């Protein structure tokens, strides 16, 4: 099943929709048929990795508010409200200056202290 992201004039995703099976790989035809700009997106791609072991497509599954970057051929999520976070060029995901702990506890980013605070 093909998925498509409809873009506005600034390449921001305004709609993600399921296309017809026969539209798979035919975003130019969908764009011509509707008069809107569509880019195909992969439901199984996140951070440049295909979750089912297939070929990743456009770095991330598009979401409303994501931006399509034609230079990277990638969908990039909106930047979190933290000035310290930077875009990872490989995954096209935003990352904190230090990785979140991986100990199965819940954390939230503390911008003032530049640290991950455990959520009680």
LUMFILUM-729322 format. One record per residue: x, y, z of N, C-alpha, C in turn; residue number from 1. Coordinates in steps of 0.1 Angstrom, whole numbers. Example, Ala and Ser with C-alpha at 12.3 -4.5 7.8 and 13.67 -1.06 7.14 Angstrom:
+-------+-------+-------+-------+-------+-------+-------+-------+-------+-------+
|   n.u |   n.v |   n.w |  ca.u |  ca.v |  ca.w |   c.u |   c.v |   c.w | nukol |
+-------+-------+-------+-------+-------+-------+-------+-------+-------+-------+
|   132 |   -57 |    78 |   123 |   -45 |    78 |   132 |   -33 |    78 |     1 |
|   128 |   -22 |    71 |   137 |   -11 |    71 |   129 |     0 |    79 |     2 |
+-------+-------+-------+-------+-------+-------+-------+-------+-------+-------+
//
This chain:
+-------+-------+-------+-------+-------+-------+-------+-------+-------+-------+
|   n.u |   n.v |   n.w |  ca.u |  ca.v |  ca.w |   c.u |   c.v |   c.w | nukol |
+-------+-------+-------+-------+-------+-------+-------+-------+-------+-------+
|     8 |   -12 |     0 |     0 |     0 |     0 |     9 |    12 |     0 |     1 |
|     6 |    21 |    -9 |    15 |    34 |   -10 |     9 |    45 |    -1 |     2 |
|    18 |    52 |     5 |    15 |    64 |    13 |    21 |    76 |     7 |     3 |
|    13 |    87 |     7 |    18 |   100 |     1 |    16 |   111 |    10 |     4 |
|    25 |   121 |    10 |    25 |   133 |    18 |    22 |   145 |     8 |     5 |
|    12 |   152 |    11 |     8 |   164 |     3 |    16 |   176 |     9 |     6 |
|    23 |   183 |     1 |    31 |   194 |     5 |    25 |   208 |     2 |     7 |
|    27 |   218 |    10 |    23 |   231 |     7 |    34 |   238 |    -1 |     8 |
|    33 |   251 |    -3 |    43 |   259 |   -11 |    56 |   260 |    -5 |     9 |
|    58 |   256 |     8 |    70 |   257 |    15 |    76 |   243 |    18 |    10 |
|    70 |   233 |    11 |    74 |   219 |    13 |    71 |   213 |    27 |    11 |
|    61 |   219 |    33 |    57 |   214 |    46 |    45 |   204 |    44 |    12 |
|    45 |   193 |    51 |    35 |   183 |    49 |    22 |   188 |    56 |    13 |
|    11 |   188 |    48 |    -2 |   192 |    53 |   -12 |   181 |    54 |    14 |
|    -8 |   169 |    47 |   -17 |   158 |    47 |    -9 |   146 |    44 |    15 |
|   -12 |   135 |    51 |    -6 |   122 |    47 |   -18 |   112 |    44 |    16 |
|   -17 |   106 |    33 |   -28 |    98 |    28 |   -24 |    84 |    23 |    17 |
|   -32 |    75 |    23 |   -30 |    62 |    17 |   -34 |    63 |     2 |    18 |
|   -25 |    59 |    -6 |   -28 |    60 |   -21 |   -33 |    46 |   -25 |    19 |
|   -37 |    46 |   -38 |   -41 |    33 |   -44 |   -28 |    25 |   -46 |    20 |
|   -30 |    12 |   -46 |   -18 |     3 |   -49 |   -12 |     7 |   -62 |    21 |
|   -20 |    10 |   -72 |   -14 |    13 |   -85 |    -7 |    27 |   -86 |    22 |
|    -8 |    35 |   -75 |    -1 |    47 |   -74 |    14 |    46 |   -69 |    23 |
|    17 |    34 |   -64 |    30 |    31 |   -58 |    41 |    35 |   -68 |    24 |
|    50 |    44 |   -64 |    61 |    49 |   -73 |    56 |    59 |   -83 |    25 |
|    44 |    64 |   -82 |    39 |    73 |   -92 |    35 |    87 |   -87 |    26 |
|    44 |    92 |   -78 |    40 |   105 |   -72 |    38 |   116 |   -82 |    27 |
|    46 |   116 |   -93 |    44 |   126 |  -104 |    31 |   125 |  -110 |    28 |
|    26 |   113 |  -112 |    12 |   112 |  -118 |     2 |   116 |  -108 |    29 |
|     3 |   113 |   -96 |    -6 |   118 |   -85 |    -6 |   133 |   -85 |    30 |
|     5 |   139 |   -85 |     7 |   154 |   -85 |     0 |   160 |   -97 |    31 |
|     2 |   154 |  -109 |    -4 |   159 |  -121 |   -19 |   157 |  -121 |    32 |
|   -24 |   146 |  -116 |   -38 |   143 |  -115 |   -46 |   153 |  -106 |    33 |
|   -39 |   156 |   -95 |   -46 |   164 |   -84 |   -43 |   179 |   -85 |    34 |
|   -32 |   183 |   -91 |   -27 |   197 |   -91 |   -20 |   201 |   -78 |    35 |
|   -19 |   192 |   -69 |   -11 |   194 |   -56 |     2 |   187 |   -57 |    36 |
|    11 |   190 |   -49 |    24 |   184 |   -48 |    24 |   173 |   -38 |    37 |
|    27 |   160 |   -43 |    28 |   149 |   -34 |    41 |   142 |   -35 |    38 |
|    46 |   137 |   -24 |    58 |   129 |   -23 |    55 |   116 |   -16 |    39 |
|    59 |   105 |   -22 |    57 |    92 |   -15 |    65 |    91 |    -3 |    40 |
|    60 |    84 |     7 |    66 |    82 |    20 |    65 |    68 |    24 |    41 |
|    74 |    63 |    32 |    74 |    49 |    36 |    69 |    48 |    51 |    42 |
|    58 |    41 |    53 |    53 |    39 |    66 |    63 |    31 |    75 |    43 |
|    72 |    24 |    69 |    81 |    15 |    77 |    95 |    21 |    78 |    44 |
|    97 |    34 |    75 |   110 |    40 |    76 |   111 |    51 |    87 |    45 |
|   121 |    49 |    95 |   123 |    59 |   106 |   138 |    60 |   108 |    46 |
|   143 |    73 |   108 |   157 |    75 |   110 |   166 |    69 |   100 |    47 |
|   161 |    67 |    88 |   169 |    61 |    77 |   170 |    46 |    78 |    48 |
|   162 |    40 |    86 |   162 |    25 |    87 |   148 |    20 |    84 |    49 |
|   147 |    10 |    76 |   134 |     3 |    74 |   132 |    -7 |    85 |    50 |
|   121 |    -5 |    92 |   118 |   -13 |   104 |   116 |   -28 |   101 |    51 |
|   113 |   -32 |    88 |   111 |   -45 |    84 |   123 |   -51 |    77 |    52 |
|   134 |   -44 |    76 |   146 |   -48 |    70 |   146 |   -45 |    55 |    53 |
|   136 |   -38 |    50 |   136 |   -34 |    36 |   145 |   -22 |    33 |    54 |
|   144 |   -16 |    22 |   151 |    -4 |    18 |   145 |     8 |    24 |    55 |
|   152 |    16 |    32 |   146 |    28 |    38 |   143 |    38 |    27 |    56 |
|   133 |    46 |    29 |   129 |    56 |    19 |   126 |    69 |    25 |    57 |
|   134 |    79 |    20 |   132 |    93 |    24 |   134 |    95 |    40 |    58 |
|   142 |    88 |    45 |   147 |    89 |    59 |   136 |    87 |    70 |    59 |
|   124 |    93 |    68 |   114 |    92 |    79 |   100 |    91 |    72 |    60 |
|    91 |    84 |    78 |    77 |    85 |    74 |    72 |    99 |    77 |    61 |
|    66 |   105 |    67 |    61 |   119 |    68 |    50 |   120 |    78 |    62 |
|    50 |   131 |    85 |    39 |   135 |    94 |    35 |   149 |    91 |    63 |
|    23 |   153 |    95 |    18 |   167 |    93 |    28 |   176 |   101 |    64 |
|    33 |   186 |    94 |    42 |   195 |   100 |    57 |   192 |    96 |    65 |
|    59 |   180 |    91 |    73 |   177 |    87 |    76 |   185 |    74 |    66 |
|    89 |   186 |    72 |    93 |   193 |    60 |   100 |   184 |    50 |    67 |
|    97 |   185 |    37 |   104 |   177 |    27 |   116 |   185 |    23 |    68 |
|   128 |   179 |    24 |   140 |   185 |    20 |   145 |   179 |     8 |    69 |
|   144 |   186 |    -4 |   148 |   180 |   -16 |   163 |   177 |   -18 |    70 |
|   171 |   185 |   -11 |   186 |   182 |   -11 |   189 |   169 |    -5 |    71 |
|   183 |   166 |     6 |   185 |   153 |    13 |   176 |   142 |     9 |    72 |
|   165 |   146 |     1 |   154 |   137 |    -3 |   149 |   130 |    10 |    73 |
|   145 |   138 |    19 |   141 |   133 |    32 |   130 |   141 |    38 |    74 |
|   122 |   135 |    47 |   112 |   141 |    55 |   118 |   144 |    68 |    75 |
|   118 |   156 |    73 |   124 |   160 |    86 |   113 |   165 |    95 |    76 |
|   112 |   159 |   107 |   102 |   164 |   117 |   105 |   178 |   121 |    77 |
|    94 |   185 |   127 |    97 |   198 |   132 |   107 |   198 |   143 |    78 |
|   115 |   208 |   144 |   125 |   209 |   155 |   118 |   210 |   168 |    79 |
|   123 |   202 |   178 |   117 |   204 |   192 |   120 |   218 |   197 |    80 |
|   114 |   222 |   207 |   115 |   236 |   212 |   128 |   238 |   220 |    81 |
|   138 |   230 |   217 |   151 |   231 |   225 |   162 |   236 |   215 |    82 |
|   167 |   248 |   218 |   177 |   253 |   209 |   190 |   245 |   208 |    83 |
|   193 |   237 |   218 |   205 |   229 |   218 |   204 |   217 |   209 |    84 |
|   193 |   212 |   205 |   191 |   200 |   197 |   196 |   203 |   183 |    85 |
|   202 |   193 |   176 |   207 |   195 |   163 |   202 |   184 |   154 |    86 |
|   202 |   186 |   141 |   197 |   177 |   131 |   208 |   167 |   129 |    87 |
|   205 |   154 |   130 |   215 |   143 |   126 |   213 |   142 |   111 |    88 |
|   224 |   144 |   104 |   224 |   143 |    90 |   221 |   129 |    84 |    89 |
|   225 |   119 |    91 |   223 |   106 |    87 |   208 |   101 |    88 |    90 |
|   202 |   104 |   100 |   189 |   100 |   103 |   178 |   110 |    99 |    91 |
|   182 |   123 |    98 |   173 |   134 |    96 |   163 |   135 |   108 |    92 |
|   168 |   132 |   120 |   160 |   133 |   132 |   168 |   143 |   141 |    93 |
|   161 |   150 |   150 |   167 |   160 |   159 |   172 |   152 |   171 |    94 |
|   184 |   156 |   176 |   190 |   149 |   187 |   195 |   159 |   198 |    95 |
|   193 |   155 |   210 |   198 |   163 |   221 |   214 |   162 |   221 |    96 |
|   220 |   172 |   228 |   235 |   172 |   228 |   241 |   159 |   235 |    97 |
|   233 |   153 |   244 |   238 |   140 |   250 |   226 |   130 |   248 |    98 |
|   230 |   118 |   246 |   220 |   108 |   244 |   211 |   105 |   257 |    99 |
|   199 |   102 |   254 |   190 |    98 |   265 |   194 |    85 |   271 |   100 |
|   194 |    84 |   285 |   198 |    71 |   291 |   189 |    59 |   285 |   101 |
|   195 |    48 |   285 |   187 |    36 |   279 |   185 |    25 |   290 |   102 |
|   180 |    30 |   302 |   178 |    21 |   313 |   164 |    18 |   316 |   103 |
|   155 |    19 |   306 |   141 |    16 |   307 |   133 |    26 |   317 |   104 |
|   139 |    36 |   321 |   132 |    46 |   329 |   127 |    57 |   319 |   105 |
|   118 |    66 |   324 |   113 |    76 |   316 |   120 |    89 |   319 |   106 |
|   123 |    97 |   308 |   131 |   109 |   310 |   125 |   120 |   302 |   107 |
|   128 |   133 |   306 |   125 |   144 |   298 |   137 |   153 |   297 |   108 |
|   138 |   161 |   286 |   150 |   169 |   284 |   149 |   182 |   292 |   109 |
|   160 |   185 |   299 |   160 |   198 |   307 |   170 |   207 |   300 |   110 |
|   164 |   217 |   292 |   173 |   226 |   284 |   182 |   234 |   293 |   111 |
|   177 |   239 |   304 |   185 |   248 |   313 |   197 |   241 |   318 |   112 |
|   196 |   228 |   322 |   207 |   221 |   327 |   214 |   212 |   317 |   113 |
|   209 |   212 |   305 |   214 |   204 |   294 |   216 |   189 |   299 |   114 |
|   205 |   184 |   304 |   205 |   170 |   309 |   191 |   164 |   308 |   115 |
|   191 |   150 |   310 |   179 |   143 |   310 |   175 |   141 |   324 |   116 |
|   162 |   145 |   327 |   157 |   144 |   341 |   147 |   132 |   341 |   117 |
|   149 |   124 |   351 |   140 |   112 |   352 |   126 |   117 |   356 |   118 |
|   116 |   111 |   350 |   102 |   114 |   353 |    98 |   104 |   364 |   119 |
|    93 |   109 |   375 |    89 |   101 |   386 |    76 |    94 |   383 |   120 |
+-------+-------+-------+-------+-------+-------+-------+-------+-------+-------+
//
